[in-house]
Amino acid sequence: MELSDVIRKRRSVRGYTGAPISEEELEQIIKAGLAAPSSRNRKPCELFVVRDKDTLQKLSAAKAHGANMLQSCDTAIVVAGDAEKSDTWIEDCSIVMAYMELIACSLGIGDCWCQFHLRKDADGTDAEENVKKILSLSDKYRVLGAIALGNTDDYPEPNDITEDDLKRVHR
């Protein structure tokens, strides 16, 4: 599949079959994230792979809305930035997450971005802090989000570029 096809095909998938993704597929996804560029090549991003169902359940409750897919996915990769290494950790972690999503799509694995940065749980507690407690992360880390990964039977149709989309381009 051409990269342009993968980009159009990649969609958020929140429903998974329960069938595990293989270690080989997971390694390809991780390596794609590690290959992502970072500002001044500081590489502030850290990947925390979660496959334990109890931990996935806890992560799904780390924010008030939009994390339910974490309780049914096979694997989540939490992406955090070392704020002591770089002030561009948000941008760098975003690129890492996007690269991993594209590789997951190219492998036919469903994925969904789950944002924790600037989110709260149902009680108003900072979602980043919740994730850091769940995973016992150092205070130097800032948690951008997680990518939920799993096999799916319900992959959405690819995105089409419409006339309305093209109106957002200014030349």
C-alpha positions as CSV (number, residue, x, y, z in Angstrom):
1,M,0.0,0.0,0.0
2,E,1.3,3.5,-0.9
3,L,1.8,5.9,1.9
4,S,-0.8,8.3,0.5
5,D,-3.3,5.3,0.7
6,V,-2.4,4.6,4.3
7,I,-2.9,8.3,5.2
8,R,-6.4,8.3,3.7
9,K,-7.3,4.9,5.1
10,R,-6.2,5.6,8.7
11,R,-9.3,6.1,10.9
12,S,-10.0,5.9,14.6
13,V,-11.2,2.5,15.6
14,R,-12.8,2.0,19.0
15,G,-14.1,-1.6,18.6
16,Y,-11.8,-4.6,18.8
17,T,-12.3,-8.3,18.3
18,G,-10.2,-9.4,21.3
19,A,-7.7,-11.3,19.1
20,P,-4.2,-10.3,20.1
21,I,-1.9,-8.4,17.9
22,S,1.4,-10.2,17.3
23,E,4.7,-9.3,18.9
24,E,6.1,-8.7,15.5
25,E,3.3,-6.2,14.7
26,L,3.8,-4.5,18.0
27,E,7.5,-4.2,17.4
28,Q,6.9,-2.6,14.0
29,I,4.6,-0.1,15.6
30,I,7.1,0.7,18.4
31,K,10.0,1.1,15.9
32,A,7.9,3.5,13.8
33,G,7.4,5.7,16.9
34,L,11.1,5.5,17.7
35,A,12.0,6.5,14.2
36,A,10.0,9.7,14.4
37,P,11.9,13.0,14.2
38,S,12.2,15.3,17.2
39,S,13.2,18.9,17.7
40,R,17.0,19.2,17.7
41,N,17.1,15.4,17.8
42,R,16.6,15.5,21.6
43,K,14.3,12.5,21.5
44,P,12.3,13.3,24.7
45,C,9.5,10.8,24.0
46,E,9.2,7.6,26.1
47,L,6.8,4.7,25.2
48,F,5.1,2.7,27.9
49,V,3.5,-0.5,26.5
50,V,0.5,-1.7,28.4
51,R,-1.0,-5.2,27.8
52,D,-2.3,-5.9,31.3
53,K,-6.1,-5.8,31.3
54,D,-6.3,-4.4,34.9
55,T,-4.0,-1.5,33.9
56,L,-5.9,-0.9,30.7
57,Q,-9.1,-0.7,32.7
58,K,-7.5,1.8,35.0
59,L,-6.2,3.9,32.1
60,S,-9.8,3.9,30.6
61,A,-11.0,5.7,33.7
62,A,-8.1,8.2,33.8
63,K,-10.2,10.8,32.1
64,A,-13.9,11.6,32.1
65,H,-14.7,10.9,28.4
66,G,-13.2,9.3,25.3
67,A,-11.0,6.5,26.9
68,N,-13.4,3.6,26.9
69,M,-11.6,1.9,24.0
70,L,-8.7,1.3,26.3
71,Q,-10.6,-1.3,28.3
72,S,-11.3,-3.4,25.2
73,C,-8.0,-3.0,23.2
74,D,-5.3,-5.6,23.1
75,T,-2.5,-3.1,23.8
76,A,-2.0,0.5,24.6
77,I,1.1,2.5,24.1
78,V,1.3,5.5,26.4
79,V,3.4,8.3,25.0
80,A,5.1,10.7,27.5
81,G,7.7,13.4,27.0
82,D,10.6,14.1,29.3
83,A,10.0,17.8,29.9
84,E,13.5,18.2,31.2
85,K,15.0,17.2,27.8
86,S,12.8,19.4,25.6
87,D,10.2,22.2,25.6
88,T,8.8,20.7,22.4
89,W,7.7,17.4,24.0
90,I,4.1,17.9,22.9
91,E,5.0,18.3,19.3
92,D,7.6,15.5,19.4
93,C,5.2,13.1,21.1
94,S,2.4,14.0,18.6
95,I,4.7,13.0,15.7
96,V,5.6,9.7,17.5
97,M,1.9,8.9,18.0
98,A,1.1,9.7,14.3
99,Y,3.9,7.5,13.0
100,M,2.7,4.6,15.1
101,E,-0.9,5.1,14.0
102,L,0.1,5.0,10.3
103,I,2.1,1.8,10.7
104,A,-0.8,0.2,12.7
105,C,-3.1,1.1,9.8
106,S,-0.7,-0.3,7.2
107,L,-0.7,-3.6,9.2
108,G,-4.5,-3.7,9.3
109,I,-4.6,-3.1,13.0
110,G,-7.2,-0.8,14.5
111,D,-6.0,2.1,16.6
112,C,-7.3,5.2,18.3
113,W,-5.6,8.2,19.8
114,C,-6.6,8.8,23.4
115,Q,-5.6,12.3,24.7
116,F,-4.6,12.7,28.4
117,H,-2.8,16.1,28.2
118,L,-5.2,18.9,29.2
119,R,-8.0,16.5,30.2
120,K,-9.6,15.7,33.5
121,D,-11.3,12.7,35.1
122,A,-14.9,12.7,36.3
123,D,-13.8,14.3,39.6
124,G,-11.8,17.1,38.0
125,T,-8.4,15.5,38.7
126,D,-5.8,16.0,36.0
127,A,-5.8,13.0,33.7
128,E,-2.0,13.2,33.2
129,E,-1.5,12.8,36.9
130,N,-3.8,9.9,37.0
131,V,-1.8,8.1,34.2
132,K,1.5,8.9,36.0
133,K,0.1,7.3,39.2
134,I,-1.3,4.2,37.4
135,L,2.1,3.6,35.6
136,S,4.3,4.9,38.5
137,L,5.9,7.5,36.2
138,S,8.5,10.1,37.3
139,D,7.3,13.7,37.7
140,K,9.7,14.7,34.9
141,Y,7.3,13.0,32.4
142,R,4.4,14.8,30.8
143,V,1.8,12.4,29.4
144,L,0.4,13.4,26.0
145,G,-1.8,10.3,25.4
146,A,-2.1,6.7,24.5
147,I,-2.7,4.8,21.3
148,A,-5.2,1.9,21.7
149,L,-4.4,-1.0,19.4
150,G,-6.3,-4.1,18.5
151,N,-7.6,-6.3,15.7
152,T,-11.0,-5.2,14.3
153,D,-13.7,-6.4,12.0
154,D,-15.1,-2.9,11.7
155,Y,-12.6,-0.7,10.0
156,P,-14.2,2.6,8.8
157,E,-14.2,3.6,5.1
158,P,-11.2,5.7,4.0
159,N,-11.3,9.5,4.2
160,D,-12.1,11.2,0.9
161,I,-10.8,14.7,0.1
162,T,-13.9,16.7,-0.7
163,E,-14.4,20.1,-2.3
164,D,-15.1,21.5,1.3
165,D,-11.8,20.1,2.4
166,L,-10.0,21.8,-0.5
167,K,-11.5,25.1,0.5
168,R,-9.3,25.0,3.6
169,V,-6.2,25.4,1.4
170,H,-5.2,29.0,0.9
171,R,-2.7,29.9,-1.8
